[in-house]
């Protein structure tokens, strides 16, 4: 009985195992409904969207210097002047997660999955922001100033949260990447220019290629099962059921030959002892 259970478990693992060719960063989140917030179009107008009809995209980012702590990547001091365009850091990407589609309104949990080649030495970080959190971040970076209402994403309301206005489940994803490569002899440290870099004795500057990656946004069934895996699970369930029912019969059939071989071996051992 124990051997049959072990055989079934091994067979199940073989069915569920996939070839690992990529690293993955996953974050699950609840799309709580919040009041809409006016964000400057100069900022969010340049951000890409992930939605029901377009939930998978490919991007490439330049990783931050080696040994830069992920939580420090693209974190600029309040006193540091920003360049012309908002969020100029080349090591991060902001994505709008449009969760207001009617086909997604019944789902209470979503997952954002980021995958990149396993051969690429990089570490990624994903953070989910609410509209108000993005507004607060923009305000701290002095990106929101006195502009005409037409320059905001929701010109019909004020630049602050409208507690009597419409609500949204949309979120914002912040993706950051840092180089995780192995140091090579002769590499020289560099002096960090912003607080997004590591200290000069740690950060290492060398020619870095952009890291391509794929981001997928999808709902979770029962809060745990990604929608893209549902066909695979439905395919595996009958196979596993058939395997579970077949294993006892297969073991019983093979057990006959095992007993015969055991009896033959016992008989040969007994004959050998008699000859001695």
C-alpha positions in Angstrom: 0.0 0.0 0.0 2.8 2.4 0.9 4.6 1.7 -2.4 1.4 2.4 -4.4 1.0 5.8 -2.7 4.6 6.7 -3.4 4.2 5.6 -7.0 1.1 7.7 -7.4 2.8 10.8 -5.8 5.8 10.4 -8.1 3.5 10.2 -11.1 1.6 13.3 -10.0 4.8 15.3 -9.6 5.9 14.3 -13.1 2.6 15.6 -14.5 2.8 18.8 -12.6 6.4 19.6 -13.2 7.3 22.1 -15.9 10.6 23.1 -17.4 11.9 26.1 -15.6 13.1 28.7 -18.1 12.2 31.9 -16.4 12.2 33.7 -13.1 8.9 35.0 -11.8 7.8 37.7 -9.4 4.1 37.5 -8.3 1.9 39.8 -6.2 -1.7 39.1 -5.3 -4.0 42.0 -4.3 -7.6 42.9 -3.6 -9.2 45.5 -5.9 -10.9 47.5 -3.2 -13.2 50.1 -4.6 -12.1 53.7 -3.9 -13.1 57.2 -5.0 -11.6 58.4 -8.2 -8.7 60.8 -7.9 -7.6 63.4 -10.4 -4.0 62.7 -11.6 -2.2 65.0 -14.1 -2.4 63.7 -17.7 1.2 64.7 -18.2 2.0 61.8 -15.8 -0.6 59.0 -16.2 -1.1 59.8 -19.9 2.3 58.3 -20.6 1.6 55.1 -18.5 0.6 51.9 -20.2 -2.6 50.0 -19.4 -3.4 46.4 -18.6 -7.0 45.5 -18.9 -9.3 42.5 -19.6 -8.8 42.8 -23.4 -5.1 43.4 -23.1 -3.8 41.8 -20.0 -0.3 40.8 -21.1 2.5 43.1 -22.2 6.2 43.0 -22.9 8.6 45.7 -21.7 12.3 46.2 -21.1 14.0 48.2 -18.4 17.6 49.3 -17.6 18.5 47.7 -14.3 19.9 49.8 -11.5 23.6 49.4 -10.4 24.7 46.1 -8.9 24.2 45.9 -5.1 21.7 48.8 -5.1 18.9 47.9 -2.5 15.6 47.4 -4.3 13.8 49.6 -1.9 16.2 52.5 -2.8 15.8 52.2 -6.6 14.4 55.4 -8.1 13.8 56.9 -4.6 14.8 60.6 -5.0 15.3 62.9 -2.0 12.7 65.6 -1.6 15.4 68.2 -2.2 16.6 66.7 -5.4 15.3 68.4 -8.5 13.6 66.2 -11.1 14.2 66.4 -14.8 11.6 67.5 -17.3 9.3 64.5 -17.6 7.6 63.0 -14.5 9.1 59.8 -13.1 12.3 60.0 -15.2 14.0 57.1 -13.5 15.0 54.5 -16.2 14.9 51.6 -13.7 11.2 51.7 -13.0 7.9 51.3 -14.9 4.4 52.5 -13.9 1.4 50.6 -15.2 -2.3 51.3 -14.9 -4.3 48.2 -13.8 -7.8 48.8 -15.2 -10.0 46.5 -13.2 -13.4 48.2 -13.9 -14.3 46.0 -16.9 -17.6 44.3 -16.5 -16.1 40.9 -17.2 -13.9 41.3 -14.2 -16.3 42.9 -11.7 -17.2 39.6 -10.1 -13.6 38.8 -9.1 -12.3 39.8 -5.7 -8.7 38.9 -6.0 -6.2 39.6 -8.8 -2.6 38.6 -9.5 0.1 40.5 -11.3 2.9 38.2 -12.6 6.2 39.3 -13.9 8.5 36.9 -15.7 12.0 37.3 -17.2 14.6 35.0 -18.5 16.4 32.9 -15.9 19.7 33.6 -17.7 19.3 37.3 -17.0 20.9 38.4 -13.6 18.2 40.8 -12.3 15.9 41.3 -9.4 12.5 42.8 -9.7 10.1 44.5 -7.3 6.4 45.0 -7.7 4.3 47.3 -5.6 0.6 48.1 -5.9 -0.6 51.6 -5.4 -4.1 53.0 -4.9 -5.0 56.2 -6.8 -4.7 58.2 -3.6 -1.3 56.7 -2.9 -0.1 57.8 -6.4 -1.5 61.3 -5.8 0.3 61.5 -2.5 3.6 60.4 -4.2 3.2 62.9 -6.9 2.5 65.7 -4.4 5.6 64.8 -2.5 7.6 65.0 -5.7 6.1 68.4 -6.5 4.7 67.0 -9.7 1.2 68.4 -9.0 1.0 72.1 -9.3 -1.7 74.7 -10.0 -2.8 73.6 -13.5 -6.1 74.0 -15.3 -8.5 71.3 -14.7 -8.2 70.1 -18.3 -4.8 68.8 -17.6 -6.1 66.2 -15.1 -7.4 62.8 -15.8 -10.8 63.6 -14.4 -11.5 67.2 -15.3 -15.1 67.2 -14.0 -13.9 67.1 -10.3 -11.3 68.8 -8.2 -7.7 67.8 -7.9 -8.4 66.1 -4.6 -10.4 62.9 -3.9 -14.1 63.4 -4.6 -16.0 61.6 -1.9 -19.3 62.1 -3.7 -18.0 61.2 -7.2 -17.6 57.9 -9.0 -15.5 55.1 -7.6 -13.0 52.8 -9.3 -11.2 49.5 -8.6 -8.2 50.5 -10.8 -4.8 50.3 -9.2 -1.3 51.3 -10.2 1.7 48.9 -10.4 5.2 50.1 -9.8 7.9 47.8 -11.2 11.6 48.3 -10.4 14.7 46.3 -11.4 18.2 46.1 -10.2 21.2 44.3 -11.6 22.0 41.0 -9.8 25.0 39.9 -11.8 28.2 38.4 -10.5 31.1 40.8 -10.0 34.0 40.5 -12.5 37.6 41.3 -11.7 38.7 44.9 -12.4 35.2 46.4 -11.9 35.4 49.9 -10.5 32.9 51.5 -8.1 31.2 54.7 -9.0 29.9 57.6 -7.1 26.1 57.5 -6.7 24.2 60.4 -8.2 20.9 60.0 -6.5 19.7 58.1 -3.5 18.4 55.4 -5.8 22.0 54.2 -6.1 23.8 52.2 -3.5 26.8 53.7 -1.6 29.9 54.2 -3.6 31.7 51.3 -1.8 28.9 48.9 -2.8 27.4 50.0 -6.1 29.2 48.9 -9.2 28.8 50.5 -12.6 29.2 48.5 -15.7 27.6 48.3 -19.1 24.1 46.8 -18.5 21.7 45.7 -21.2 18.0 46.3 -20.8 16.2 43.4 -19.2 13.1 42.3 -21.2 10.2 40.9 -19.2 6.5 40.0 -19.5 3.8 41.2 -17.2 0.4 39.4 -17.0 -2.6 40.7 -15.1 -5.4 38.2 -14.4 -8.1 37.3 -11.8 -7.8 34.5 -9.3 -10.5 31.8 -9.1 -11.3 31.1 -5.5 -8.6 33.6 -4.6 -5.8 31.1 -5.4 -6.0 29.8 -9.0 -5.0 32.1 -11.9 -7.4 32.1 -14.8 -4.7 31.1 -17.3 -4.1 27.9 -15.3 -7.7 26.8 -15.3 -7.5 24.9 -18.6 -4.4 23.1 -17.4 -6.0 22.1 -14.1 -9.2 20.9 -15.9 -7.0 18.8 -18.2 -5.0 17.3 -15.4 -7.9 16.4 -13.1 -9.3 13.5 -15.3 -5.8 12.3 -16.0 -5.0 12.2 -12.3 -8.3 10.5 -11.5 -7.6 7.8 -14.2 -4.1 7.4 -12.8 -5.3 7.1 -9.3 -7.7 4.4 -10.3 -5.2 2.6 -12.5 -2.3 2.4 -10.1 -3.9 -0.2 -7.7 -4.7 -2.5 -10.7 -1.3 -2.1 -12.2 0.4 -2.8 -8.9 -1.8 -5.9 -8.3 -1.0 -7.1 -11.8 2.8 -6.6 -11.3 2.6 -8.2 -7.9 2.0 -11.6 -9.5 5.3 -11.4 -11.3 7.0 -10.1 -8.2 5.8 -13.1 -6.2 6.9 -15.5 -8.9 10.3 -14.0 -9.1 10.6 -14.1 -5.3 9.6 -17.8 -5.2 12.1 -18.6 -7.9 14.8 -16.8 -6.0 13.9 -18.6 -2.8 14.0 -21.9 -4.6 17.4 -21.3 -6.1 18.8 -20.3 -2.7 17.4 -23.4 -1.2 18.9 -25.6 -3.9 22.3 -23.9 -3.5 22.3 -24.7 0.2 21.5 -28.4 -0.4 24.3 -28.7 -2.9 26.7 -27.4 -0.3 
